[in-house]
């Protein structure tokens, strides 16, 4: 009976769901073994989606390893496409994941822990693992892991994208040295990475010549998150990588005058060839709920972006429900070519404010008006997420979650999920007409 149920669930997986993740494990009050969503029947239906992204920290390494063993053969580490490792990345914590993995449990007892973990490491960090994110890693952590466990970290041969968030390094050369550890690397990202003192490297090490000989030959994309004080810290690195990079992504927490100056200086310093593409990601993390505090500045900022012909995409993240009408109404009234806004390829509209009194139906209608605007000629992607706690969520039966670009199906049957997606499409006909809406699914272990 259980097998029949599994087969039925498997055949009813919504085609729109392209990724399922567990998020975020590090903040969950439960470990994976107590997650109500994890069962052998459920994994049989969703096994190729569930662990597309795995977020791990030392506290749940062991839980994840036990889950892998308990659900075997319903899970294979080769299905993992993105691993997020949280601080501190210590050798014992890392080995706890690998040495307890089902793939190495039958190895002879006289083999050392590190050697026993090697087969699991080869499986987990396989050639199809394109992305690795390290959170809160320090120079000391990294050097300790690489020096003491070189045999494990030599398995990063398949990683094509690596991201460092909240990481602290002494100088630019250290960033380069870490980058060259990944031979197949195509994209490197530094978010909130800082030097010794608030983003500024030591003066005596700033003038040191950079060794770029061993950069991965496929490296062509760079992403940086600007938080003001770390701009001088990133600029030397970006200038050094400039000749090899053709895709730049810059994220701003809030667009202000100094960000415009930073953008100008970076583009003038790093622009090497016409083939380079520039993408801007603009956050509104510090806005109030109405977003009116900087609304008058946004048209100026977006106008500035249109003057740079190299910019091919802009991602807007945050409470843009309040800002977009103001921005675009202002832009369309100004005497400049309206077609300039066509460079916007992606809109990211994360969680609605729980304080919003606007029903979801009206907000979807607002989005419908914005997306149908003729200036969005190149728009191909809309990431939409809705909290189940905001007013009006009953329309979609709590069909969304807070992670950007995700649709939460929770523990509901798959058929119910399909009904939610169908109901969603009914309120956003432009998604089908323009083929731009991508659905994702999130499972939260809470």
N, C-alpha and C positions, 0 to 999 in steps of 0.2 A: 504494500500500500504506500509505504514511504517512497519507494522508487517511482511509482506512478505519479505521485505528487511532485517529485523532483522533475520528472520529465515534462509535466504540464507547466510547471513554473519556468523551466528553461525555455520552452517554446513561446512563452508569453512575455519575455523580456522586451520592454519597449525599445524599438529601434532608435529612438531619439536619444536614449541614454548612452553616452559614449565613455563615461568614466565614473567610477564609484570609488570614493575614498573614505577613510576613517579620519575624522578631524574633530578637535585636535586631541590626540591621546595624552599629551603632556598635561593637559588641564582636567582630564577626566577623573572623577572621584572613584571610578571603577577601573579594573584592569580588563584586558581583552577577554579573559575567560569568563567574566561575569556579564559580558555584553549580551543582552537579550536577543540581539539581531544575529548573533553568530550561532549557527547550527549546521549540522552536516547536510540536512535537506536544503537549507537556504544556500549554503556554499555550492552545492551541486548546480544550482541554477545561476549563481552569480560569481562563480569562482574566477572567471576571466576578467571581472571588473573590480572585485572587492579590494584587492591589494595593488591596484594601479599606482596608488600613492601610499606610502607607509611612513608615518611620523613616529619616531622613536626617541626615547631618552633613557638614561640608565635605569630609571625606576621601572620601566615596562619592557626592557629588553627580554627578561626572562619570561614574562607573560606572553610576549609575541612568539618566542621560541617554543614554549609549551603549546601554544595554539597551533603552530605549524605542525607539531608532532601529533596533536590530538585530531586534527582534521585531515591528516594524510590518508588517502591520496587526493583529497579534495583541493589541496593547495600546492602550488609549485612556485618556488622563488623566481622562476623565469617569467612569471606573470607580472612581477614588480617592475614598474617603469620609472619610479621616482622614490628615492629614499631621503627622508629628512632626519638628520641626526642632531639631537640637542646636547647642550653642554652638560657636564664636562665629558668630553670624548676620551675617556680613560681606557687603558688597555684592558683591565678586568671587566669593565662594563661592555666593551666591544666584544670581548671573547665570550661573555655570557650568552650573547645572542648566537654566536656561531657554534660554540661547543655543545650547546643543548639542542641544536637543530636536528631534525629527524634524519637528515642526510648523513650525519656523522655519528649517530648514536651506536651503530654497529661496528665501528672501528675498534681495533685492538686497544686494550687499556694501556699498553706500554708506550703508546704514541703520545707525544707531548700535546698539551692543550692547543698550542699554536698550530702544530702540524695537523691535529685533528680538525681544527677549524678551517683549514685551507680548502677542502672540498666544498664546504658550505659557502665559504667566501667566494669561490669561483662561481657557484650557482647564483648567489645573491647579487654579486656585482658582475653580472654576466655581460656579454657583448651587446645585449639588447636593452640594457639599463641606460637610458639616455640622460637621466638627470639626477644630480645629487645636491642636496642642500645641507649646509652645516650652520647651525645656529649657536652663536655665542662662543665660537672657537677662538682661542687665543694663540699667539705665536708659540707659547710654551706648550700648550696642549698638542698642537700640530707636530712640533719638533719631537716631543716625547713619543707620540704614536708612531711617527715615521721611523724614528731611530730605533725604538725598541721592538717594533713589529713590522719591519720593512716587508717581510714576506706576505703579510696580509694586504698592505696597501699597494702592493704591486698589482693587485687585481682590478685596479681602477681603469683598466685598459679600454673598457667599453663606454665610459662616461663621456657624453657629448656636451653636457651642460652642467656647470657647477656654480652654486650660489653660496655666498657667505653673508649671513645676516647677523648683525650685532657682533661682528668679529673685531678683534683688536690686534693690530700688527705694528711692528716697530717702524717699518719703512716701506717704500714702494718696492724695493728689490725683494722683500719678503713676500709681497703679493705675487710678484712674477715667479719667484721660486716655487710657490704653491701651485701656481697655474701650470707650470711645466710638469707637474706631477701627473697630469692627465694627458696622455699622449694623443688621444683621439678627440680632445676638447675642441668644440666649435663655438661655445658661448660661455663667457664668464660674467658673473654678476656680483656686485658689491653693494649691499644695502646696510646702511648705518655702520659701515666699517670705518674705524677711526685709527689714528696713530696714538702715540703715547699720551699726548695732552690735547684733548678736545679736537681731534682730527688733524693736528699739525705734527708732521714728522720732526725728528730731532734735526736742528739746523746743520750740524756737522755731517749728517748723512744725506741731506737733501742734494748736495752737490756731487755725490758719488755717481760715477757713470753707471748706467743701467746695462745689465747683461741680458740681451734679448735673443741671443743666438739659438737657444733651445726652446723657443716658443713653439707650441704645437702647430704644425703646418696648416691644419684645418681651421684654426681659430680665426673667426671673421666677425664675431658679434660681441659687443660690450654693453653692459647695462650698469648704471650707477644711480643711486638714490641720493639726491642732494638735500641736505638738512642745514644749509647755510655755512656753518663753520668748517665742514669737511670739504668744501670746494677746493681750497688750495691743496688739499691732500690728494685729491683725485686727478687734478689737472696734469701733473707730471706723468702719471701713469697713462692717462689717455693720450697725451702727446707722444709718448714712447710707442704706444701700440698703434697709433694713427695709421701708418702705412699698411698695416695688415687688416684693419677693421673696415668693413663696408656696411655694417648695420649697427647704429648707435641707438640706445634707448636711455632716455633721461627721465627720472621721476622727480617731481617737485611736490612737497607737502602742501604748499599753498603758494599760488602765484603772486609775487610781489615785485616791486621795482628791481630789487637786487637780483631776483631770478632772471629777469630780462637781461640784465647786464652779464650775468653768469652765462646764460645761453649764448649771447653774442660772442663772448670771449672764447667759450668752448668751441663753438662752431668755426670761428676764425682760426683758432689754434690747431684744431684736429682735422679740419676738412682737408683731405688730400686729393681725392679723385671725385669725378662727377657721379660715379657709380654708388657712392655712399648714400644710404638711406637713414633718415633720422626719425625717431618715434618719440613722442612726448607722452608721459603719463602724469596726469595732474590729480592730486588728492585734495580733499577738503577736510582733513582730519581735525582742524581747529575751528571749523565753522560752528556757529550756533545752529539751533534747529531750523531757523528760518533761512539761514544762509545769506541774510541781507547785509551782513557786515562787510563783505568784500565784493558783493554783487556788482557794484559800479566799476570795479577794477577789472573784472573778467573780460568784458568786451575789449578793453585796451590790450590785455594780455593775448587774447585770441587773435586780435588784429595783428599784433606783432608777429605771431606765429605765421600768419599768412604771407608776411613779407619774405620769409625764408623759403625759397623754392625747394630746398632739400628735404623739408619736413613732409613726410608722406603719410603719417598716421598720428592720430591723437587719441588717447584713451582717457576718458573722464571717469573718475572714481569718486563715489560719495553721494551726498544728498543733492544730486543734480536735478531732482524733481523740482526743487525750488528755484534753481539757478538757470536751468536751460531756457525756460521761456523768457526770462529777463535778458539773458545774454543774446539770444538770437533775435529777439524783438529789437534790441538795440543795434545789433549788427545790420539787420536788414534795412534800418532807417538811415544808415550812414551812407554817404556817397562814395562807395568803393565797390569793386567788382564782387558781386555776391557769389559767383562761382568759386571764389577762393576757399569757401568752406568745404568744398568737395574733397579736401585732403583728409577729412575725418573718416577713418575706416572702421573704427571700433568704439562702441560706447559700453562702459561698464557701470551698471547701476546696482550697487549692493543694497544691503538691507534698508528697508523703509524705517523711518523713525517710529518708535512705539508711541511717541507723543502725537503723531499725525492723526488728525481727525478726518482726513480725506479717505473715502472708501477706496478699496483697491480697484474697483471697476472704473472710477473716475481717473485714477492715476494711470491705469492702462490706456484709457482713452487719451490722456495727455501725452503719453509716450507714442501712441499711434499718430497723433498730429505732428509731433516732432520728427519721427522717423520718416513720415511721408513728405517732409519738406523737400522741395526740389534741390536744395543745396547739398543734401546728403547723397550725392551721386555715387560715391565710392563706398558707402556704408555696407559692410558685409557681415558684421558681427555685432550682436547685442547680448551682453551678459546681464542676466536679470536674477535677482534673489529677493525673497520676501520673508520676513520673520513671521512665524506662526502666531506671534503674540500681538500683532498690530490690528487695529480695528478694520474689519472687512475681510479678514483672512478666511472667514467661513466660505467665501465664494469659491476658493480653491481647496477647501478642506485641508488647510495647513500644508499646502503642496510645495512650499519652498523652505529653504533654510538660509542662514546668514552668509554662508560662504559664497563668494562671488562666482557667478556663472553656474549655480547649482540648483537642482530641484530635489527637495527632500521627499523621499518616499517612505521613510521610517520603517515601521514594522507592518505597514499595510500590505495586503495582497497585491500582486503585480497587476491584476485586472483593475483594481481601484486606482493604481498609479496611472494606467493608461487612460482611465476616465478623467483623471486630473489634467493630464497633458492635453487631452482632447478639449476639455473645457477652457484651458489656457489659450489654445489656438483659436478658439471661437472669439476670444476677446482681443486677439492680435492678428487680424487677417494679413497684415503686411508681412508677417514672418514667412508665410507661405509664398506670397507674391514676390518678395525680394530674395527669399531663401537665405536669410541672414541670422536667424535665431538658432543658437546652439543650446541644447539641453545637457545638463550634467546631473549626477545624482550624488548625494552625500548621505553617509550614515554616521551619526554622531554617537559615540559610546558614552552616554551620560545616564 
